[in-house]
Amino acid sequence: MRALSLASTRFVQLANIVTARVAELLCAPVFVIDDQGTILTSSDPYLVGLAFDWNQWKTVSQHLRIPLHYDTQVGEVVVGESLNREPISPRLAQALVELVINQAAILDQLPNQQKFKNQLIYDLLHGRVQDEVALRQAKDLGMDLSPPRAVILVDATDYVSKLGVRETVSEADKRRRTHLVIGSIVSFFHLPNDTICADLGGGEVAVLKASNTKNLGSWASHDDSDPSTNSSWANLTALRRAADALLARLRSDTGGASINLGIGRYHPGIRGLAQSYQDAQAALSLGSRLQGQNQVHCLGRLGVAAFVGVADEATKIDLAKYLLSPLDHEPDLLTTLDAFFAEDCCPSSTAKRLSIHRNTLSYRLGKIASLTGLDPHRFDDAVQMRLCLLLRSLRSQSIKI
């Protein structure tokens, strides 16, 4: 009886590997059914556990059925229509299934696939793995690290671990709730599988979101303009929109649970994931304490708190350059801003110092607010801008030295 139970467990583990890898390679929905017609694993987590009705499914779209055998267990791999509408060869699909099974057996990943994936992402986020090793391990686990990626950190602690003041959540329920959160993320981004999501424990989930223009197209706008020359901030506006929409989806799928998101900037290379994670962590920690719950937090939205709460000087300088980057090609506006602060934000003395009319000063300050989103007349915004100017000045001096 014990051997049968172990075989069944390993069959499900194999089915998970086949589902994830084949779905990614063929860019198509994939699920595995057992000999009783129950869906064991699926690229759409909401189908798991449902009874499979071939007559119902074949009216929806074309599917391929490929036998799956492991020890004494039998089942079928069902491959749906390609998401890009390209025809899928039955022979190719069968060959891929066999290849994935053989690869899994060789690598001996069956018992620990999820654990290995979570551990690899954890190591990546903490800078504990060499680039070559990371790329090889990621490929073995079905993860594609070639696109530029930024980290989205999901804090669903209240949903995963808390029921009430006197109630506790069982470990099994915690795992189930975590899987629901990950399934919601996968479904929202229309991912073939969950390979770029990792359970960090305690209700935290990390998402290595592809952050190039192609993968953020749904949230990009023609009005977006990022004058910053620092690629760390590229596509950040679109990434924030995606995170805002993801938060709404997660709260809906969890019944209105309290959830916070932190997003990090894109940093080049495999090691850049650790820097992006640090950004997301800092934004999430500071933002949830200072700005409240059920929000998307990022360094660019934290205001003065980002300069006070972030310890890394390089990050502060990068943030300062980013916030004032719309003025990089407006030297008159930068000079005006410097003079405005030098004169203690007094319009009359500032206009006199610059030898311009008060109306001209008012126009320039309004244009600064329009371009940067920060109004020099508002105290918090003025403090941010003053700090930005100081940090930019310090950076320039250090470069000259």
Secondary structure, 3 states (H helix, E strand, C coil): CHHHHHHHHHHHHHHHHHHHHHHHHHCCCEEEEECCCEEEEECCHHHCCCECCHHHHCCCCCCEEEEEEECCEEEEEEECCCCCCCCCCHHHHHHHHHHHHHHHHHHCCHHHHHHHHHHHHHHHHCCCCCHHHHHHHHHHCCCCCCCCEEEEEEECHHHHHECCCCCECCHHHHHHHHHHHHHHHHHHCCCCCCCCEEEEECCEEEEEEECCCCCCHHHCCCCCCCCCCCHHHCCHHHHHHHHHHHHHHHHHHCCCCCCEEEECCCCCCCCHHHHHHHHHHHHHHHHHHHCCCCCEECHHHCCHHHHHHCCCHHHHHHHHHHHHHHHCCCHHHHHHHHHHHHCCCCHHHHHHHHCCCHHHHHHHHHHHHHHHCCCCCCHHHHHHHHHHHHHHHHHHHHHHC
